[in-house]
Amino acid sequence: MKFRVWHNCQVGAVRNFYVEVDSIEQAWIILNTLWDYDLFQRKNRIKPDYANASGLEYFDEEEKDWCEWYDDYERDIKEHFEYEEKLDMWLKEHDGDDYCNYCIYGSECEGMTCGPDGPIEPPCASGNIIDLLDTEAILQDLEEEEIKNE
């Protein structure tokens, strides 16, 4: 799939600037660099005002046109990586007991049990934990917590 970053450093005054990228991860790095540069220009009074816009597009082979990119949950690139960062932070701040509250196996999981041939481990003991968590529920709870704290 072909991707390109688009950026407009002064909406209404200039046209979009485009850079082709190999991945959404590379696009995220470039977008953050462009945003940091725009902030630098604003803070140093290089620009009198600040009105930028940007995003990621992919080339739709069927339509033969560039289209705005969204992930499987309809999040644009900024929302996508903000979600990833929030989830990474949650995983660093929580442990196994908290993981159980969001396990996709829910009440079906019995934790570590004894079997006729020795211990039977739960699915989370040997798999990638992120694949076993209801990440949407985690994010929803984080957002509800942020609202309560406002």
MOHU-V929086 format. One record per residue. N is the residue number from 1. PSI is psi in radians with two decimals (NA if undefined). D_LAST is the distance of its C-alpha to the last C-alpha in whole Angstrom. Layout:
n | psi | d_last
N | PSI | D_LAST
N | PSI | D_LAST
This chain:
n | psi | d_last
1 | 2.44 | 41
2 | 2.36 | 41
3 | 2.69 | 37
4 | 2.51 | 36
5 | 2.44 | 34
6 | 2.52 | 33
7 | 2.37 | 32
8 | 1.95 | 32
9 | -0.23 | 31
10 | 1.51 | 32
11 | 2.30 | 31
12 | -0.27 | 34
13 | -0.52 | 36
14 | 2.87 | 37
15 | 2.94 | 38
16 | 2.59 | 36
17 | 2.34 | 37
18 | 2.49 | 38
19 | 2.14 | 38
20 | 2.47 | 39
21 | 2.82 | 38
22 | -0.36 | 39
23 | 2.92 | 36
24 | -0.50 | 32
25 | -0.75 | 31
26 | -0.68 | 34
27 | -0.71 | 32
28 | -0.72 | 28
29 | -0.79 | 30
30 | -0.77 | 32
31 | -0.76 | 29
32 | -0.65 | 27
33 | -0.78 | 30
34 | -0.74 | 30
35 | -0.74 | 26
36 | -0.69 | 27
37 | -0.71 | 30
38 | -0.72 | 29
39 | -0.72 | 26
40 | -0.80 | 29
41 | -0.68 | 31
42 | -0.84 | 28
43 | -0.54 | 28
44 | 0.26 | 32
45 | 0.60 | 32
46 | -0.58 | 34
47 | 2.40 | 33
48 | -0.49 | 32
49 | 3.13 | 29
50 | 1.89 | 27
51 | 1.43 | 27
52 | 2.90 | 27
53 | 2.61 | 27
54 | 2.98 | 28
55 | -2.91 | 29
56 | 2.37 | 31
57 | 2.72 | 34
58 | 2.70 | 37
59 | 2.07 | 40
60 | 1.87 | 41
61 | -0.58 | 45
62 | -0.79 | 45
63 | -0.28 | 44
64 | 0.79 | 45
65 | 2.79 | 42
66 | 2.39 | 39
67 | 2.62 | 36
68 | 2.38 | 32
69 | 2.38 | 31
70 | 2.57 | 29
71 | -3.04 | 28
72 | -0.28 | 29
73 | 0.29 | 26
74 | 0.50 | 26
75 | 2.37 | 24
76 | 3.14 | 25
77 | -0.70 | 26
78 | -0.84 | 22
79 | -0.67 | 20
80 | -0.87 | 23
81 | -0.51 | 23
82 | -0.72 | 19
83 | -0.83 | 19
84 | -0.73 | 22
85 | -0.74 | 20
86 | -0.74 | 17
87 | -0.75 | 20
88 | -0.75 | 22
89 | -0.75 | 20
90 | -0.76 | 19
91 | -0.63 | 23
92 | -0.54 | 23
93 | -0.12 | 21
94 | 2.84 | 22
95 | -2.93 | 26
96 | -0.70 | 28
97 | -0.70 | 27
98 | -0.61 | 24
99 | -0.69 | 26
100 | -0.59 | 28
101 | -0.38 | 25
102 | 0.22 | 25
103 | 2.36 | 28
104 | -0.29 | 30
105 | -0.34 | 33
106 | -2.25 | 31
107 | -0.23 | 33
108 | -0.41 | 36
109 | 2.28 | 36
110 | 0.16 | 37
111 | -2.72 | 37
112 | 2.19 | 40
113 | 2.91 | 43
114 | 2.31 | 46
115 | 3.05 | 49
116 | -0.45 | 53
117 | 0.32 | 53
118 | -2.95 | 50
119 | 2.55 | 46
120 | 2.05 | 44
121 | 2.59 | 41
122 | 2.83 | 38
123 | -0.56 | 37
124 | -0.24 | 34
125 | -0.41 | 37
126 | 0.03 | 39
127 | -3.14 | 37
128 | 2.02 | 34
129 | -0.62 | 31
130 | -0.52 | 29
131 | -0.25 | 31
132 | 0.00 | 31
133 | 2.54 | 27
134 | 1.49 | 25
135 | -0.54 | 23
136 | -0.68 | 21
137 | -0.68 | 20
138 | -0.86 | 19
139 | -0.72 | 17
140 | -0.76 | 16
141 | -0.67 | 14
142 | -0.75 | 13
143 | -0.71 | 11
144 | -0.67 | 10
145 | -0.70 | 9
146 | -0.71 | 6
147 | -0.73 | 5
148 | -0.64 | 6
149 | -0.10 | 4
150 | NA | 0
